[in-house]
Amino acid sequence: MYKAFFNLKRNPFEITPDPAFLFPTKKHNEALAALYYGVKRHKGFVVLTGEVGTGKTLLLRCLLQLLKRSNDVAYAYVFNGLLSPLEFLQYVSGDFGLQASGKNKSELLQQLAAFLISRSQKNLTTVLVVDEAHHLSTDILEEIRLLTNLETAQEKLLQILLVGQPELDEKLDSANLRQLKQRIAFRAQLNPLDLSETKGYIERRMQLAGAGANAAEIFPLPTIAAVYRHSQGIPRLINTVCENALIGAYAKQARTVTAELIEDIATDFRLGVTREREVQPGKSMDDTDVRKAARTLLELYAYLQKPPSSVQ
């Protein structure tokens, strides 16, 4: 609707996570390094948390796109944490292409162990990715802990990535899950963007959508400041506000989105101030890990920076 008016080739603020629109902040760099390095180096257990809308699933999509290009990696992707322990094991087994129907828990575990051992003997990597992991029950988290027991003398047979909201940190910090917490190799956290990052985020998306040098004219600094104030730097809210701002500006046939228009949209969406959570520090990587992670990030960004049409 507004694309032709603003000379855009695509919608810049779609809510659907699109790896082509990744805006790598320092925190995103650290999180990608932890996830990618944790998988490639067989570290076993990595946790990523962040508030609603901070870009966790987008990071996960970027990682999975890269893993799909590798012939030595197979992964199971679980996005529904509201399962029973048996349903969880059935889902994981089925996603790995194993026969799950009609098998009991013991049979599923034996089959999964044989699958992981077979892949390890061929120097292949196997990954379990759980999105929305804050919904997982204590029983399922305990099943995941038991899966981490599958290992050789040198490495873990199953690489596990848990991604969820800060409630996941709270669960992992509970006393009855202390054994699982001790097995976490890396913990990363995504925070909302600051004002400078919000400006870069909006401009990058506009430029990728085809705005070019006009991005600053469409969203001038006072407007970006208003977006930041009402979105509190949460990417999903930035997308919602900016998408509606472009529609509103088009309706008025205005080439510039004004701060006043952002105020109107914020009122319509009842955007208010919410209590900030305390930021929990992650487990830092040592110097050797940092250097290795930096090298893997170079490979990751080389892939992500390809033109969107070339990303499969």
N, C-alpha and C positions, 0 to 999 in steps of 0.2 A: 504493500500500500504506500509506504513512505519511501521505499528504496529509490524509485525513479526520481522523486522530488529531491532527495539528497545525493543523487548520483552514486548510490551504493549497489554493489553486486550481490550482497547477501545480507541477511539480518545480523547485525553485530552483537545483539544481546539476547540470543536464544538461551533459555534456561537449561536445555539439554546439554550435558557435558560433552564438549567437543575438543579433543586433544589439539586440534589445529589452533585453538584460541588460548592455549596455556600461556599464562603470564607468570614467569618464574621469579618470584621474590626469593630472598635469602632463605626463608623458612621452607618454601617450596623446593629449593635446591637441596636443602638438608634432608627433607622428607624423601625426595626422589632418590637421593644417594643412599639413604638407609634402606629403602624398599628394594631398589635394584641391586645394591651391593649385597644385601642380606640374602637375596635369592641366588645370585650368581656365585657367591662365595660359600653357600651352604651354611649360613650362620644359624639357621633353625627357626628362630621365632622373632618376628618384628611386629611392633604395634604402632599404628598411626591413629591419633585422635584429633578432633577439632570440633568446634561448634557447628551447628546446622548452617549449611550454606557457605562454608569456608573453602570448599573445593576438594574435599577428600576423594569423592568418586571420580572427579576429573583426573586427579593424579593417578588413581587406580587404572583408569582407562588408558592413560599414557603408558603406564607400565605394561599392561596387558597387550597393547598394540605391539610393543617392542618384543615381548615374550613370544608373541605369535610368529614373529619373523625368525625365531630360533628353532632349529630342528631338534634341539636337545632338551627342550622344556615342555612339560605337559602340566596343565593346571586344572583344578576344579574350582569353580567360582560359586560361592554360596551367598545369596543376598537376602535370604529369609532366616532370621535368627529365631523365629517363633516356631521351633520344631522340637519334638521329643528327641532324646539321645539316639533312639533307634532310627527315627526318620532322618536325623542328621547324617548318620553313617550311611544310610541307604542313598541319600542325596549325593553325598561325596563320592561314594562308589560308582553310582550311575553316571556322574559327571566325568569320571575317569574312564568311562566306557566299560565298567565291570558289571557283571550280572548282580543285581541287587534284590530283585523281586523274590519274595518267599524265603529269604535267608534270615536267620536270627543274628543277634549281635555277635556271638562268637564266630560264626561263619563269615560274617562281613569283615571282622577284624583279621581273621586268618587270611582271607582273600586279599585284603588291602596290604597286609604285611608282605605276602608273596609278590604282589605287584611292585611294591616299593623296592624290595630286595632285587628283583629282576632288573628294574630300571637302573638301580645303583651299580649293579655289576656291569652294565653297559655304559657307565659314566654319564647317565642321563639325569636330568634334574626334574623333580616333581614338587609341585607347589599347591598348597591349599590356601585360597583367598576367601576370607569371610568379610563381606561388607555389612554395614549396619550391625556390627558385632556387639554393640551395647545392649541389643535385645537378647543376647544369648543367656540361657539360664546357667546357674552354677553347675548343674549336672553336665551340660554340654561343654562348658569350659573345662571341667574335669576330664571329659573324654578327649578333648584337645590336648590336655597335659599328658595323658597316657599315650597319645599318638607321638608326642615328642620323645618317648622312650625308644622309638624305632631309630636306631643309629648304629653306625660302625664305630670302630676305635678312632676314626679320623673325622667323621662328619655325621650330621643328621640326614636321615633318609627322606624326610618330608620337611619342606620349607613351609612355614606357616605365617601368613600375613593377616593380622586382625585390624580392621579399620572401623572406627565408630566414633560416636559422640563422647564428650568427657565422662559420661556415666560409665563408660568402659574402664577408664582409669580408676574410677571409684571402686568398681567391682574387683579389678585386679589388685587393688591395694587392700582388699579385705583379708582378714586373718586366715580364713578358710581356703584362700587361693594363693597363699604365700609360696607354695611349691611351684605353682605356675609362674608367678611373678619373677622368681629367681632364675627362670629359664629364658627370660626375654633378653635377646642379644642387643636390640636397639629399640628405643622409644622415641617417636617423633611427634610433634604437635604443630598443627596449623592454626595460626591466629588471624584475626581480621586484618585487613590492609590498613596502613596508615594513610595520611592525606596524600603524600607523595606517590605512594604505590597505587592509590585509587586513581590519581591523575594518569599514571602510566598505564594502568589497566584499561581505563576508558579509551585513551588514545590508541593503544595497541589494537583493541577490538575494532575501533572505527577505521583504522588504517587497513587492517586485514579485510574489512568489509568493502574497502575501495574508496574511503573518504580521502586518503592522501593528506595533503597539507590542509584540507578543509576541516579536519577533525577539530582543530583548535577553535575554528570559527563556529562550528556547530555546538561544541561544548566548551565555552570559555571558562576561565579559572573561577569566577564567582559561582558559576553553575556547578562546577565540579565540587567546590567547597560545600555547596548545599546538598549535593548528592552524598558526599561523605558524611555530613552531619546527620542525615536522616537514615542512611544505610549502616552507619557505624563501621564502614569498611568491609562489610560482609558481601562477598562477590555475588551471591544469588540475589540479594536485595539490590545491589548496584544494577544488575541486569534488569530486574523488574522495574526499577525507577526509570532507568535510561530508555528501556523499550517503550514505556508509556509516555515518556517525555518526547520521544521522536514522533509518536503517533499524535500527541497533543500539538506539537509544533507544526506538523503537516496539516492538521485540521485548521490551524490558524494561518497556514501558508507563510509561516515564519522560518527563515533560514537559520536562525539561532535559537537554541534552547535557553530560556532565561531562568534565573534563580527563582523568580516568582512562580514559574510553571512547576518547578521541582517542589516548591512549598505546597502548591495545590495538590500535586500527586501524593505527597507525603500525608496530607490530610485525608485524602480519599482512601489511602491504604492503612490509615491509622498507625503510622510508624512512630513509635515512641522509644524512649530510652529503657533498656533492660539492664538488669544487674549483671556486671561482668564477673566471670568466673576467675578464680585464682589460677594462674598459669603454673602447671607442674613441669619442672625441668625434665628433659629426656636424658637417656643414658648416652654420654658422649663417646665418639669414636676416637681411638688413639691416633697418633700421627701417621702410622702405617695405614690404618683404615681410611683416614682422610685422603691420603694420596691415592689409594686404590679407588675410593669412591669418586674422586675428582676425574680419574680416567674413565670410569664407567659413565659418568655424567656427560663427558664430552661425546661419547658414542650415542647416548640417549638424545642429547640436544641436536646432534647432527641429523638424527632421524626425524625428530619433531619439527625441525626447521625446514623440512622439505615443503614445497608448495602443497596446499591442501589436496589438490587433484591427484597428487602422486602418493598420498597416504592411503593404504588399503585397510 
